[in-house]
Amino acid sequence: MKKIAILGSTGSIGRQALAVIDKNRDRFQVSVLAANSNAGLLYRQIKRFRPERAVMFQEQAADNLRKMIKGKMKTEILSGSRAIDMISSDKDIDVLLVAVTGISGLVSVINALRNGLCVALANKESLVAGGRFVMEQISKGRGMLIPVDSEHSAIFQLIAGADKKSISNVILTGTGGPFRGKSFEQIKDATIAQVLRHPRWNMGKKVSVDSATMVNKAFEMIEARWLFGLGADDIKVVIHPQALVHSLVQLRDGSYLAHIGPTDMRIPIGYALSYPERLGNIMKTAQLSELEDISFEKVRPPFDRPLRIARRIIEQDNDMGIVFNAADEVAVESFLEGRISFGDINRIVEYAMKHFRASGIRTVSDVTEFDLEVKRLIKKHIERF
């Protein structure tokens, strides 16, 4: 039985992971649950799964949680970043699912790999901003990294059965989000509700906004560079509205390998938790007769703008992923708070890429400090809007 720890158990990925675990109690034991501030939901999760420990990043939320469970359950309640560091270094854990958002996930990933843990990675920022430090641990034979994103999970599975020398490139698919086929003029003043209305996936707000701008595909390009050791010319992106083909691998003889499956994150989550085995009871299997329409389109303006940024980062300076990630995080937060328009998001990211340089990045601490500095200055820039 595998012991599972989940960082971000109250988020979309964390909740779906627990749904998978709940159907496979004979295979998984929830050892640790960690969340930011949603004490009410974490209490309900503790009540159902009875983990040994639970962590709340915010101290006040942890106090509230302690009051809720006092005398009812034996789960130890911890709080703060030190508790998160301790959990991510616990060698008794078999799989650490990193499903938190933001750069804070990077330290947890590094700690877990350094201690030989298997990391199921659902945190884009770790690779976008700190990919070379993550892969440094992997290159030393420390731990294992299994991607949870549906696209990277698909590639991970496809290349496992292919001769690496026969691979020409990998192709990431994206639905095109809620504004597929629209011009910049048509979407620049889109409302928050319109932006969050994704046609296929049910995701958190940050990921939904990134999907609408196509920044999520740009991030996935950078992730693929690190996960699979690829160059910019080896990574393609296409629009696939049906979200049935989760990625493709093109071989040198002109043929393709495709990963096809239902639009449901429980499949890549379950695969990451159970690897190298597969679970058989996650959901109803799609029938091929149901897959009537499968189409692919080019990425057209204005949605190619973030992809060009990702390509430059991969080709010229990997550490500029720190700037890309930090600027996007601040811009998305500002949009969701009503401070800027949807059309401003890419302009802010492009401003940051032009005005910052990622020099002297030698340690993980350098990454997190530079991330904070970029965010501080971008917030000042937005205040002048």
N, C-alpha and C positions, 0 to 999 in steps of 0.2 A: 504493500500500500504506500502510495506516494504522499509525503507531507507537502502541502501547498501553502505558500504565503502570498497574499495579494496586497500589493501597494496600490491603493485606489479602489477599494472594494465597493464604494458607494457610487462610483461613476458607471458609465454605460458598459465599458468592457468588464469591469469588476463584477457588475451585477449579472452579466451574461455568463461569466466564468463560474459564478456560484450556481447558476441554473444548470450548467453542464455537470458540475460536481454533485449537485443534488440528485441527479439521475444516475450517478455512478459512485455511490457511497462505499461500495465494496472495493473501489480502486483508489479513491482519494480521501485524505483526511485534511481538513482545514486546520492549519497550525497557527497562522497569524492573519489577522485582518487589520488593514490600516487605511485611514481616511483623513481628510482635511478637517472638516467641521460639521458634517452631518451626523450628529450624535444619535438622533432618533432612528435613522436608517441603520446605522452601525449597531445599535442596540438590538434591533430586530434580526440582523444578520448573526450577531453573537448568540442570541436566543436559539436560532435554528441550527447553527453549525458548531457551537461550543468550542471555539478556538482556545488554545492555551493562553494566548496573548492577543491584545488589541491595542492599536496605537492611534491616537488622534494628534495631528500636527499642532492644532491650536489647544493651548492649555485650558482655556475656559471650557471648550467643548469636552475635553477629557474629564474635567471636574463634573460636568453635567452627566457624562456617561457613567462615571463612578457612582453617582447618586442613583442612577436608574437601575444599576445591576447589584447594588449593595445587598448582600444577604441572599441573592437569588441565584447567582452563578459564580463559578470559580475563576473565570477569565481574568487575567491580570491586565490592568489598564495602564498603559504607558503614554507618554506625550513628548512632543518635540522632535527636533531633527536628530538628536543623539539617539533617541529610541529607534528612529527609522534606520540610522546607520547600524545599530546593533542588530536589528532584524535582518538587514540585507547582508550581514556578515555571519549569520547563524548557519554553521555547517550541518546542523541537524535537518535543515530544510532541503527537500529534494528539488523543488521547482519554485522559483521566485517569479511571480507574474508582476511586472512593472507596468502598471496601467495608470499611473499618475500623469498629469500633463505638466509641461514646463521643464526648465533646465534642471530643476531639483532632482529629477529622475536620474541624471547622469551619475551623480555620486553613488547612488544606490546600485546602479548597474556595475560600476567599477568595483565597488566593495564586494558585490556578489561574485563577480568573475574572479577577482583576486583570491577569494576563498574557495574557489572551485565549484561554485553552485551552477546549476542550470538556470539560465534566465530566459523566461518567455517575455519577449520585448514588445510592448504596445505603446512605447514612448518614443515618438519621432525625434524629439529634441536631443536625445542622447547621441544619436548618430549624426544628425544635422550639424550640431554645434561641437560635439566631442568625439566624432567618429574615430579619429586616429588614436585617441587614448583608449577607447573601448577595444578596438582591434589590436592594440598593443598587448592587451591582456590575453586575447585569443591566440595571438601569435606565439605567446609564451606557454601555450598549452593549459591556460587557466580557465576552467569553467567551460560552459557551452552557451551559445546564443541561438535561440530559435525565434524567428520573427512571427508576430501575431497578426500584423496587417494582412488583409486578405491577398493583396498583390504580392507581397514578399513571401508569404507562406506558400503561395502558388509556385513562385520561382524556385524557392527552396526545395519543394517537392519535385518539380520538373527536372532540375539539374541533377538531382540525386540519382536519376536513372539514365543520365546522358554522359557520353564521353566529353569531358571538358574541352578537348581540342576541337570537337565538332561544333561547338556553339559559336554562332555568328553574333547574335545580340539577344537581349531580352526586351520584351515589350510590355510596358505597364498599361493597363486599361483604366479608364475613368469614365464615369457616366456623363460627364459634362455639367453635372450639378443642376441647379434649378434654372439656370439661364443659358442653357445650351442653345446655340444658334443666334443669340442676341448680340447686338452691337453695344459698344461702350456707352453710347448716348442713351440706349434703352435701359441700361441697368445702373448707371452711375448714381441715381437717386433712389435705388431700391430700398424698401423698408426692411427692418430687422426680421419681421415675420416672413417676408418674401425670401430673404436670404436663407433663413433656417428651414425652409420647406424643401428638403432634399427629396428628389423623386424616387429614390430606391432604398437608401440606408437610413437607419435611425441612429443618430450620433449625438455627441455633446455639442454645445454651441460653438466652441472654438473650432472643432474639426469641421462642422457644418459650414462655417464662414470660409474656412480655408478651401473647402470643396467648391464653394461658389466662385472663389477667385482663381482656382486651380493651383493655389500655393501648395495644397496638399500633394499634388502630383510632382511639383518641383522638389518638395521635401523627400518624396519617395524616390526620386532620381538620385538624390544625394545618399539616401539610405542604401539604395541598390549598389552604389559605387563602393561603399564600405562592406556591405554584407557579402557581395559576390566578387569583389576585386575587379570591377569593371571601369572602363574609361567612358568619357562622355559620349563618344561615338557608338558605344556598345549598348546604350540605353535609349529606347524609343518610348514615346507615349502616344496612344491613340484613344479616341473617344469611342466608347462602346455603351450605348444607352441602356441596354438590357441588363447589364451587370451580371451576366451569366459566365462569361469568360473572364477569370480573375487575373490572368496574365498569360503571356505566351513566351516561348523560347524559339527563336529562329535558328536553324542549323545551317551549316555551311553548304549543304547540298540543296538548299532552297526550301526544305520542308519545315513544318512548324510542330511544336508540341504545345498543347493548350490545356489549361486547367479549367474545367467547367463544373459549376456547381450552383446550388441555390444561393440567393442573396441573403446570407445569414452568417453573422460573425461567430456564432457558436461553433462552426466547423473549424476555422483556423485556430480558435481558442482551444477547442478540444484536442486538436492535433498537437498543439504546442505542449499541453499538459500531459498528454499520454505518450508522446514521442519516445521510442520509435514505433509504438503500436498505434492502432486507430480504434476509436470508439464506434460502436455500432448502433447507438440509440440516441443520438443527438436530436435528430428531427426526421421528418418524413422525407424520403429520397425523391428527388425530382425525376420525372419520367422524360425520356428523350422526346417523346411525342408532344410534350408540353413546351419544348424549346423551339417554337415555330420561327421566331425572328432573332437572328444574330447578325448584327451589322457593325461596321467600323467606319470611323470618319477621322479626317485630319483635325488636329487642334488648330483652330483659327483665331485670329485676333478678336478681342484683346486678351484671350486666355493663354496665349503663348508667351506673354511677358514674363511671368514667374519662371517658366521653363527655360527661357534664355538666361535668366539669372543663375539658375541651378547649373546650367551647362558651363557658365563662366567659372563658377566656384569649383566645379570638378576639374576643369582644365587648368585653372590658373592659381587658385589659392583656397585650399580646403577650409582653412580657418575662418574664411569669410562667411561660412555657414553660421557662425556665432552672430554676426551682424544681421544676416537674413532672418534668422529665427527670432532674435530679440526685437527687431523692428516690426516684424509681422505680429508678434505677440502683443506689443503695445498698440499697434494700429487696430487689431481686431478688438481688443479690450475697449479702445476709445470708440469704435463704431458701435459696439454693443451697449455702451453707456450713452450713446446719442451725441457724442462730441464731434464726430466727423461723419462724412457721407461714405457710402459704400465705395464710391469711385475714388475716394482719397486713399484707400488702403494700399493699392499698388504704388501710388505716387509717393507715399511715405516710405515704403520699402525701397524704392528706387533712389530716393533721396539718401537714405542711410547707406546704401551700397556705394554711392558716389562720394560720400563725405567721411566715411570711416575706413580705417585700415587695421587689419588684425595682425599687429606686429608683436613679437616677443611672447607668443603663447607657448609656454614650455611645460605647464602643469595643468591639472584639472582645476586647481584654484585659480589659475590665470583665466581659464575659460569662464568660470562663474563670476569673477570680478569684472572682466571685460563685458560680459553679458549685462551686468547691473549698470555699468557705465553707459553702454549704448542705450539701454532703456531709459535711464535718467535724462540723457540728452534728447532722445526722441520725444519724450513727454514734454520737454521744454519747447521743442520745435512745434509740437501740436498745439501748445498753448498760444502760439502766435497766429494760428489759423483764423 
